[in-house]
Amino acid sequence: MAKQLSVVLNVYVYVVYMGHNTRDDASASSLHLSMLEEVIGRDAANHMLQRYTKSFHGFSLTQGEAEALSVKRSTIESDIIIGVIDTGIWPESPSFTGQGYTPPPAKWNGICESNFPCNKRADGIYGPTELQSPRDSDGHGTHTASTAAGNIVRNADLLGLRSGIARGGVPRARIAVYKACFTTPAELFRDVFAIGSFHAMKNGIMTIQSSMNEGPKPHTVGSIAPWVLSVAAGTKNPDLITPVTLGNGVVVNGVSVNPFQLDRMYPLIYAGDGPNIMGGYDGSTSRFCSPNSLNKNLVEGKIILCDAISTGEPEMLAGAVGSIMTYPGLYFEILGSYTLPVSVVNSNQAKAIATYIKSTRNATTVIMKSEDVKNESAPFVASFSSRGNYLPITYGDTTGWIQRKREAEGRGKKKKQQKEESRDWFCLWGYQSQASFEFVERPTSGNDRGNNGGPGWCARAWLVATSAQRNPDLTAPGVRILAAWPPVAPFSQVKSDHRSVPFNIISGTSMACPHVAGIAAYIKTFNPTWSPTAIKSALMTTASAMSADINTDAEFAYGAGNVNPMKAMNPGLVYDAVELDYISFLCQGGYNSRDITIIIGVNSDCSQLIEQHLLTSRFIRFQGFPVDNRTSIVYAHSQYRRHSIIRHLTFNFASINFPVRNQVVDI
């Protein structure tokens, strides 16, 4: 009888985890397949064991295929260098360890100054500045660098808050940090960052800049150069709240970054009832919890309700267990950490708490540890995020032009010169029955109507890139972001607070900017030949729509929308532009040859270039492209007004057969 031989093979399955689940299954599927094709080839679909889309998104492979994919992606990503111009870096942070890295790629020409401990991870760290070292003592630069390209760090948290895995957009990418201090000039040809980023663009380097934190006032976006991608700050899910439980059972949800866990209810006192009379203060001052205004004998061992926000130090020095601060204005998103339990509430919430205090002789409360909750309104633009220009649009009539003159224009100029410059306009036509645009380069009268004679609107604006005409390009998470932090950097606003943390939670458009930088770098790893403008196109044209009901400033606040990394990986169609397009923009924008020469670095003559027909179709002649009714007319209009080179959104997308692979279209 023949012997039967049984062979048992142990096949290990590896799961490629790529983050939380996504609603865009088509984009996720395309990304999974393209990653696998890098190591297997066209037969990749047959080697994918399973795709995951519900609890998270990713796919599974055999051990050999997973290892090959890991090596391939690590090699590609480590060839990407992300430059960070900020307050420096803390290279010893676990987010920046150089373990497992090969020497920097040959294209890297940077240096490491000031005897600084550079590694293969942080290739070039420049300095020095006021501390005579590129080392980050502020925290801002370390935070942003780790958001863009920090290593994968497990069990990262801020004193127990937001515990989980911290990682940058491209964890294997290298980082080049330049420690610098800067301001933002008002004119394009005087803006060192606009000029520097122009030359970066010429060399295929993309520049991403935060839109600044001066919102919600209009005309406050800091980036005025169309070759720079400007990022607004938005919220995300989940978000932190700090609940306050009153003795009567009412829960008031405040805001802060509070890692403290109180163990019981404490007496509650109104700050106006605890003045330091011996120190010369009365209730009218102590209610704001001003320095030295509180009576320690009345406040010690209690939680105090203040009519304003403070650093928390006055309450702490008075012996308070915690502080409930009142903040009636904007900027709730930037509230951070304190040296004692704190929850910041709005005016109506504070009134409700004050009413409770008056209703009983033994008012008590407890400030809970901050917790993550789902925000149904997210994502929305943070109040501090800078806004663009406001140019109202009137539909259904042509009662006149809407004129926007550039800020401070005409001061000290002769009337003849003002009259000549006033002819530099463009006109956008929009019809309710037929959505289309006509871009007209000519002087126009106030009674011009659309070619079809139907109801429409026309807006007139200056073709000069000034602070009156700049909007964010898109929005990214920038509120309460956990990222790396130097152990020597301040953790709160109290100088005597010497706590040291490896990670911190802060907010700002500076936190949103490196999110987009990481995503852009990731796109570059899959499309190494794409130009900065092509990547910008992919990011903007695939951004998720945001609610104009919640964000009342609409496109002037959020630009193209909320960044969508999955869709940006496979935009289908991207649009490109070259150096000449931007020079065309400057010429048509009214800049003289001297100013343009300062920006581009070589002598230029707009009239000569136009005579040579070098500036014809690429930027000016794109009249009459039809727009599908599903495409937002206002969005396309506002993007052109922002001087975005991604002007081709005016295509009729319903008539385009998108190719299977990404295609770059140059118009």
C-alpha positions in Angstrom: 0.0 0.0 0.0 1.4 3.3 -1.1 2.3 5.8 1.6 0.4 9.1 1.6 2.6 12.2 2.1 1.0 15.2 3.6 2.7 18.6 3.4 1.6 21.5 5.6 2.7 24.9 4.5 2.7 27.8 6.9 1.8 30.9 4.9 1.9 34.1 6.9 -0.5 36.9 5.9 0.5 40.5 6.4 -2.0 43.4 6.5 -1.0 46.7 5.0 -2.8 49.2 7.3 -3.3 52.6 5.7 -5.4 54.5 8.3 -9.0 54.9 9.2 -11.8 53.9 6.8 -12.6 56.1 3.9 -15.8 56.9 2.1 -14.1 57.0 -1.2 -13.7 53.3 -1.9 -12.8 53.8 -5.6 -9.8 56.1 -4.7 -8.7 53.7 -2.0 -8.9 50.7 -4.3 -6.8 52.5 -7.0 -4.2 53.5 -4.5 -3.9 49.9 -3.1 -3.5 48.5 -6.6 -0.9 51.1 -7.7 1.2 50.4 -4.6 1.2 46.7 -5.3 1.9 47.1 -9.0 5.2 48.7 -8.0 6.6 45.4 -6.8 4.5 42.8 -8.7 3.5 44.4 -11.9 0.3 44.2 -13.9 -0.8 41.0 -12.3 -1.0 42.8 -8.9 -4.8 42.4 -8.5 -4.4 38.6 -8.4 -1.9 38.8 -5.6 -4.1 40.9 -3.3 -5.6 38.5 -0.7 -8.2 40.9 0.8 -9.1 44.6 0.8 -10.4 46.3 4.0 -12.7 49.3 3.8 -15.0 49.2 6.8 -13.1 49.5 10.1 -10.0 50.8 8.3 -8.6 50.9 4.8 -5.8 48.6 3.6 -5.2 45.2 2.1 -3.4 41.9 2.9 -0.5 40.1 1.2 1.7 37.1 1.7 4.9 37.6 3.7 7.2 37.8 0.7 5.1 40.3 -1.1 4.6 42.5 2.0 8.3 42.6 2.6 9.0 43.5 -1.0 6.4 46.3 -0.8 7.9 47.6 2.4 11.4 47.8 0.9 10.2 49.4 -2.3 8.1 52.1 -0.5 10.8 52.8 2.0 13.3 53.3 -0.8 11.0 55.6 -2.7 9.9 57.6 0.3 13.4 58.1 1.7 14.4 59.8 -1.5 11.9 62.6 -0.8 13.2 65.6 1.1 10.8 67.9 2.9 12.1 71.4 3.7 10.8 73.0 6.8 11.5 76.8 7.4 10.5 77.3 11.1 12.0 77.6 14.6 14.3 74.6 14.3 14.1 71.0 15.3 14.7 68.7 18.3 16.6 65.8 16.5 16.6 63.5 19.5 12.8 63.3 19.4 11.6 59.7 18.6 9.9 61.3 15.6 13.3 62.0 14.0 15.5 59.0 14.7 17.7 58.1 11.8 17.8 54.4 12.4 17.5 52.3 9.3 18.3 55.1 6.9 20.9 55.0 4.1 23.0 58.1 3.4 21.2 61.1 1.9 20.4 60.9 -1.8 23.0 62.2 -4.2 20.8 65.2 -5.1 21.1 66.6 -1.6 23.6 69.5 -1.4 22.8 70.7 2.1 25.1 71.1 5.1 24.8 70.8 8.9 25.9 73.9 10.8 26.9 74.8 14.3 28.2 71.4 15.3 24.6 70.2 15.4 23.8 66.4 15.7 22.4 65.8 12.3 21.5 62.3 11.2 20.5 60.5 8.1 16.9 61.3 8.9 17.3 65.1 9.3 19.7 65.7 6.4 20.5 69.4 6.6 19.8 71.6 9.6 20.7 75.2 9.0 21.3 78.0 11.5 22.2 79.7 13.6 19.8 82.4 14.8 19.3 84.1 18.2 20.3 80.9 20.2 23.3 80.3 17.9 22.0 76.9 17.2 19.4 75.3 14.9 18.0 73.5 18.0 14.3 74.2 18.6 13.6 75.8 22.0 10.1 77.1 21.0 8.5 73.8 19.9 6.8 75.1 16.8 9.3 73.8 14.3 9.6 70.4 15.9 5.8 70.1 15.9 5.4 71.0 12.2 8.3 68.9 11.0 7.0 65.8 12.7 3.5 66.4 11.3 4.9 66.4 7.7 7.4 63.6 8.0 7.7 62.2 11.6 8.5 58.6 12.2 5.8 56.2 13.3 5.8 56.4 17.1 3.6 54.1 19.2 1.9 55.1 22.5 2.3 58.8 21.8 0.2 61.1 23.9 0.1 64.3 25.9 -0.1 63.3 29.6 -2.6 60.6 28.7 -4.6 62.6 26.1 -4.9 61.5 22.5 -3.0 58.3 23.1 -2.2 56.3 20.0 0.2 56.2 17.0 1.9 59.4 15.9 3.2 59.6 12.4 3.9 62.2 9.7 2.5 62.3 6.2 5.5 60.5 4.8 7.3 58.8 7.7 10.3 57.7 5.7 10.9 61.0 4.0 13.9 63.1 5.0 13.7 66.5 6.6 15.8 69.6 5.8 15.2 72.3 8.5 16.1 76.0 8.3 15.8 77.9 11.5 14.6 81.4 10.6 12.7 84.4 11.8 10.6 86.3 9.3 7.8 88.7 8.6 5.4 88.8 5.7 5.8 91.9 3.4 2.8 93.4 1.7 4.1 93.5 -1.9 4.9 90.4 -4.0 8.2 91.7 -5.3 9.3 92.5 -1.7 8.2 89.2 -0.3 11.4 87.1 0.2 9.4 83.9 0.5 7.4 84.6 -2.7 10.6 85.3 -4.5 12.4 82.3 -3.1 9.5 80.0 -3.8 9.4 81.2 -7.4 12.9 79.9 -7.9 12.0 76.7 -6.0 9.1 76.2 -8.4 11.5 76.6 -11.4 13.5 73.7 -10.0 10.5 71.5 -9.4 10.2 72.1 -5.6 6.7 72.8 -4.3 6.2 75.4 -1.6 3.3 75.1 0.9 2.6 78.0 3.2 0.2 78.6 6.1 -2.5 81.2 5.4 -1.7 83.0 8.7 -3.7 83.3 11.9 -5.4 86.6 11.5 -9.0 85.5 10.8 -11.8 85.9 10.6 -10.9 89.4 9.3 -10.9 89.6 5.5 -7.8 90.4 3.4 -5.5 88.7 5.9 -4.2 85.7 4.0 -0.4 85.9 4.0 0.5 84.2 0.8 0.1 86.3 -2.4 2.1 84.2 -4.8 0.1 81.9 -7.2 3.0 79.5 -7.3 2.7 78.9 -3.5 -0.1 76.7 -2.1 -1.7 78.5 0.8 -3.4 76.3 3.6 -6.2 77.3 5.9 -6.8 75.6 9.3 -9.8 73.4 9.9 -11.2 71.2 12.5 -11.3 67.4 12.4 -13.0 64.5 14.1 -12.8 63.6 16.8 -12.2 66.8 18.8 -11.5 67.6 22.4 -13.9 68.9 25.0 -13.5 69.5 28.7 -16.8 68.8 30.6 -17.7 70.6 33.8 -20.2 68.8 36.0 -22.2 71.0 38.4 -23.5 69.9 41.8 -27.1 70.0 40.4 -26.1 67.4 37.7 -25.9 69.8 34.8 -22.9 69.2 32.5 -21.4 72.1 30.7 -19.0 71.3 27.8 -16.1 73.7 27.8 -12.9 73.7 25.8 -9.2 73.2 26.8 -6.4 70.7 26.8 -6.8 69.3 30.3 -4.9 66.2 31.2 -5.8 66.5 35.0 -8.3 64.0 36.5 -9.9 65.4 39.7 -11.2 62.7 42.1 -14.3 64.4 43.5 -16.6 67.4 43.6 -15.1 70.7 45.0 -16.6 73.9 46.3 -17.4 76.4 43.6 -16.9 80.1 44.1 -17.4 83.1 41.8 -14.2 85.2 41.4 -16.1 88.4 42.1 -16.9 87.1 45.5 -13.3 86.5 46.5 -11.4 89.8 46.1 -8.1 90.5 47.8 -9.3 93.5 49.7 -6.1 93.9 51.7 -4.2 94.2 48.4 -6.5 97.0 47.3 -8.7 94.9 45.0 -12.5 94.6 44.9 -14.9 92.4 43.1 -14.9 94.5 39.9 -11.3 93.5 39.4 -11.1 90.0 41.0 -14.0 88.7 38.8 -11.5 88.7 35.9 -9.0 86.7 38.0 -6.4 89.4 37.4 -2.9 88.8 39.0 -2.9 89.3 42.8 -6.6 90.2 42.8 -7.8 87.0 44.5 -8.1 86.3 48.3 -6.3 83.1 49.0 -8.3 82.5 52.2 -11.5 82.5 50.1 -10.3 80.7 47.0 -8.0 78.0 48.3 -9.2 74.4 47.8 -12.0 75.6 45.5 -12.8 75.7 41.8 -13.2 79.3 40.7 -15.4 80.9 38.0 -13.7 83.8 36.2 -15.3 86.3 33.9 -12.2 86.2 31.6 -9.4 83.9 30.5 -6.0 84.1 32.0 -2.8 82.1 32.1 -4.1 80.2 35.1 -1.3 81.4 37.2 -3.4 83.9 39.4 -5.8 81.1 40.3 -3.0 78.7 40.9 -1.1 81.1 43.2 -4.3 81.7 45.1 -4.6 78.0 45.8 -7.5 77.2 43.5 -8.1 73.6 42.6 -9.3 74.5 39.1 -10.6 77.4 37.0 -13.6 77.8 34.8 -12.8 80.7 32.5 -15.2 82.7 30.5 -14.3 83.6 26.9 -17.0 85.5 25.0 -15.2 85.9 21.7 -13.6 83.9 18.9 -10.5 81.7 18.8 -11.8 78.9 21.1 -9.8 76.6 18.9 -6.4 77.9 20.1 -7.1 77.3 23.8 -4.3 75.1 25.1 -2.8 73.7 28.3 -2.7 75.1 31.8 -0.9 74.4 35.1 -4.2 73.4 36.8 -7.5 71.9 35.7 -9.2 74.5 33.4 -12.3 74.5 31.2 -13.1 77.6 29.1 -16.8 78.3 28.5 -18.7 80.9 26.5 -20.8 83.7 28.0 -24.1 81.9 28.0 -22.5 78.9 29.7 -20.9 81.1 32.3 -24.2 82.8 33.1 -25.8 79.4 33.7 -23.0 78.4 36.1 -23.3 81.8 37.9 -27.0 81.3 38.2 -26.3 77.9 39.8 -23.9 79.4 42.3 -26.5 82.0 43.4 -29.1 79.3 43.8 -27.4 77.4 46.6 -25.2 78.0 49.6 -23.0 75.0 48.8 -22.2 75.1 45.1 -19.9 72.3 44.0 -18.4 71.3 40.7 -15.7 69.1 39.1 -13.7 69.8 35.9 -13.3 66.6 34.0 -10.3 65.4 32.0 -10.6 66.4 28.4 -12.1 63.7 26.1 -12.5 63.1 22.4 -16.0 63.5 21.0 -17.5 63.6 17.5 -18.2 67.1 16.2 -21.1 66.9 13.7 -20.1 70.2 12.2 -16.5 69.2 11.3 -14.7 70.0 9.3 -15.1 73.7 9.4 -12.6 76.5 9.2 -11.1 77.7 12.5 -12.0 81.3 13.5 -8.4 82.2 13.7 -7.6 81.1 10.1 -7.0 84.0 7.8 -9.7 84.9 5.2 -9.3 86.1 1.7 -11.0 89.0 -0.2 -14.7 89.6 -0.2 -16.3 90.3 -3.6 -20.1 90.1 -3.5 -21.8 88.6 -6.6 -25.2 89.7 -7.8 -27.2 87.1 -9.7 -30.0 87.8 -12.2 -29.2 91.4 -13.1 -26.5 93.7 -14.4 -27.2 96.8 -12.4 -23.5 97.7 -12.3 -20.0 96.5 -11.8 -18.6 95.4 -8.5 -15.3 97.1 -8.3 -12.5 96.0 -6.0 -9.5 98.3 -6.0 -6.3 97.1 -4.5 -5.4 98.3 -1.0 -3.6 101.6 -0.7 -3.6 101.9 -4.6 -3.5 105.4 -6.0 -2.1 107.2 -2.9 0.2 110.0 -4.1 -0.3 109.1 -7.8 -1.2 111.5 -10.5 -4.8 111.4 -11.9 -3.6 110.5 -15.3 -1.7 107.5 -14.0 -4.7 106.4 -12.0 -7.0 106.6 -15.0 -4.6 104.5 -17.1 -4.3 101.8 -14.5 -8.1 101.7 -14.0 -8.5 100.1 -17.4 -6.8 96.8 -16.2 -9.9 94.7 -15.6 -11.2 91.3 -16.3 -14.8 90.3 -16.6 -16.5 87.0 -15.8 -19.9 86.2 -17.3 -22.2 83.7 -15.7 -25.7 82.6 -16.9 -28.4 80.8 -14.9 -29.6 79.1 -18.1 -26.2 78.2 -19.5 -23.3 78.1 -17.1 -20.3 79.5 -19.0 -17.6 82.1 -18.6 -16.0 84.6 -20.8 -12.7 86.1 -19.8 -12.3 89.5 -21.4 -9.1 91.4 -21.6 -10.3 94.9 -22.5 -11.8 98.1 -21.0 -15.4 97.5 -20.3 -18.5 99.6 -19.6 -20.9 99.2 -16.7 -23.8 98.0 -18.9 -22.1 95.1 -20.6 -24.2 91.9 -20.6 -23.5 88.3 -21.5 -23.3 87.2 -25.1 -26.6 85.4 -24.9 -28.4 88.4 -23.4 -29.8 86.4 -20.6 -29.8 87.2 -16.9 -26.3 87.2 -15.6 -23.7 88.8 -13.5 -20.3 90.3 -14.1 -17.7 91.2 -11.6 -14.8 93.5 -12.1 -11.6 93.2 -10.1 -8.0 94.4 -10.3 -5.6 92.1 -12.0 -2.9 92.9 -9.5 -1.8 90.4 -6.8 -2.2 92.4 -3.7 -3.6 91.7 -0.2 -7.1 92.5 -1.5 -7.1 89.5 -3.8 -5.8 86.4 -2.0 -7.6 83.4 -0.7 -6.5 80.1 0.8 -6.1 77.3 -1.7 -7.5 74.6 0.5 -8.1 73.6 4.1 -6.4 70.9 6.3 -6.6 69.9 9.9 -5.0 72.6 12.2 -7.0 72.5 15.4 -5.6 70.6 18.5 -3.0 68.6 16.6 -0.8 66.1 18.5 2.9 66.1 17.3 6.4 66.0 18.6 7.7 68.6 21.1 11.1 69.5 22.5 11.6 68.7 26.2 13.0 72.2 26.8 10.1 74.1 25.1 7.4 75.8 27.2 4.3 73.7 27.7 2.0 76.5 29.1 2.1 80.2 29.5 3.3 80.0 33.1 7.1 80.6 33.3 7.4 78.4 36.5 5.9 75.4 34.7 8.8 73.1 34.1 6.9 70.1 32.9 8.6 68.3 30.0 6.6 66.5 27.3 7.7 64.6 24.1 4.4 65.5 22.4 2.1 68.5 22.6 -1.3 69.5 21.3 -1.5 73.0 19.7 -3.5 74.7 17.0 -2.8 77.1 14.1 -2.6 77.3 10.3 1.1 76.3 10.9 -0.3 72.9 12.0 -2.4 72.6 8.8 0.4 73.5 6.5 2.6 70.4 7.2 -0.4 68.1 6.7 -0.5 69.3 3.1 3.3 69.1 2.8 3.2 65.5 3.8 0.4 64.7 1.4 2.1 66.5 -1.4 5.3 64.5 -0.7 3.4 61.3 -0.7 1.8 62.2 -4.1 5.3 62.9 -5.4 6.4 59.3 -4.5 3.8 57.9 -6.9 4.3 60.6 -9.5 8.0 61.7 -9.5 7.7 63.6 -12.7 4.8 65.8 -11.7 5.6 69.5 -11.3 4.6 71.6 -8.2 1.6 73.0 -10.1 0.4 69.5 -11.1 0.5 68.4 -7.5 -1.3 71.6 -6.5 -3.9 70.8 -9.1 -4.4 67.2 -7.8 -4.8 68.6 -4.2 -7.3 71.4 -5.2 -9.4 69.6 -7.7 -10.0 66.6 -5.4 -10.7 68.6 -2.2 -13.9 67.7 -0.4 -16.7 70.2 -0.4 -17.2 72.2 2.8 -20.5 73.8 4.0 -21.0 77.4 3.2 -23.8 77.4 5.8 -21.2 76.6 8.6 -18.4 78.5 6.9 -20.2 81.7 6.0 -17.1 83.1 4.3 -17.2 80.1 2.0 -14.3 79.9 -0.5 -12.7 83.0 1.0 -12.2 80.9 4.2 -11.7 77.3 2.9 -10.5 77.8 -0.7 -11.2 74.7 -2.8 -12.3 72.7 0.2 -11.0 70.2 2.7 -7.9 68.3 1.6 -8.7 64.7 0.6 -5.5 62.6 0.5 -7.1 59.5 -1.0 -8.7 61.3 -4.0 -5.5 63.4 -4.5 -3.6 60.2 -5.1 -5.7 59.5 -8.2 -7.2 62.8 -9.5 -7.7 61.4 -13.0 -6.7 64.7 -14.6 -4.2 67.3 -13.5 -3.3 70.6 -15.0 0.2 72.0 -15.3 1.9 75.4 -15.7 5.4 76.5 -16.2 7.5 79.5 -15.4 6.2 81.4 -18.4 2.6 81.1 -17.2 3.5 82.8 -14.0 5.5 85.6 -15.7 2.4 86.1 -17.9 0.3 86.5 -14.8 2.7 89.1 -13.4 2.7 91.0 -16.8 -1.0 91.0 -17.1 -1.3 91.9 -13.4 0.3 95.2 -13.9 3.8 94.6 -12.5 6.5 96.5 -14.3 9.6 95.0 -15.7 11.7 96.1 -12.7 9.4 94.4 -10.2 9.2 91.2 -12.3 13.0 91.1 -12.7 13.3 91.2 -8.9 11.0 88.2 -8.6 12.3 86.0 -11.4 16.0 87.0 -11.2 16.5 87.9 -14.9 15.7 90.9 -17.0 12.2 90.9 -18.4 10.2 93.0 -20.8 6.5 92.2 -20.9 5.8 94.2 -24.0 8.6 92.4 -25.9 7.4 89.0 -24.7 3.8 89.7 -25.8 5.0 91.0 -29.2 6.8 87.7 -29.6 3.5 85.9 -28.9 4.9 84.1 -25.9 2.1 85.1 -23.6 -1.0 84.5 -25.6 -2.9 81.3 -25.1 -1.3 79.9 -21.9 -2.9 82.4 -19.5 -5.2 84.8 -21.3 -6.9 82.9 -24.1 -9.2 80.5 -22.4 -12.5 82.2 -23.0 -15.8 80.4 -23.3 -15.0 77.0 -21.8 -18.4 75.4 -20.9 -19.0 74.5 -17.3 -21.2 71.6 -16.4 -24.1 72.6 -14.1 -22.8 70.4 -11.4 -19.6 72.5 -11.2 -19.8 75.5 -8.8 -19.7 78.7 -10.8 -18.9 80.7 -7.7 -16.0 78.4 -6.9 -14.4 78.7 -10.4 -14.9 82.4 -10.3 -13.3 82.8 -6.9 -10.4 80.6 -7.9 -9.6 82.7 -10.9 -9.9 85.8 -8.8 -7.4 84.4 -6.5 -5.1 84.1 -9.5 -4.8 80.4 -9.2 -3.1 78.8 -12.2 -5.6 75.9 -11.6 -7.9 77.9 -13.8 -9.0 74.9 -16.0 -11.8 74.0 -13.6 -14.0 75.8 -16.2 -13.9 72.7 -18.3 -17.1 70.8 -19.0 -16.2 67.7 -17.0 -19.3 65.9 -18.2 -17.7 65.6 -21.7 -14.3 64.4 -20.7 -13.5 60.7 -20.8 -11.1 60.3 -17.9 -8.2 57.9 -18.6 -7.5 55.0 -16.4 -4.1 56.5 -15.5 -3.5 60.0 -14.3 -2.9 62.4 -17.2 -1.2 65.8 -17.2 -2.9 68.3 -19.4 -1.0 71.5 -20.4 -3.1 74.3 -21.8 
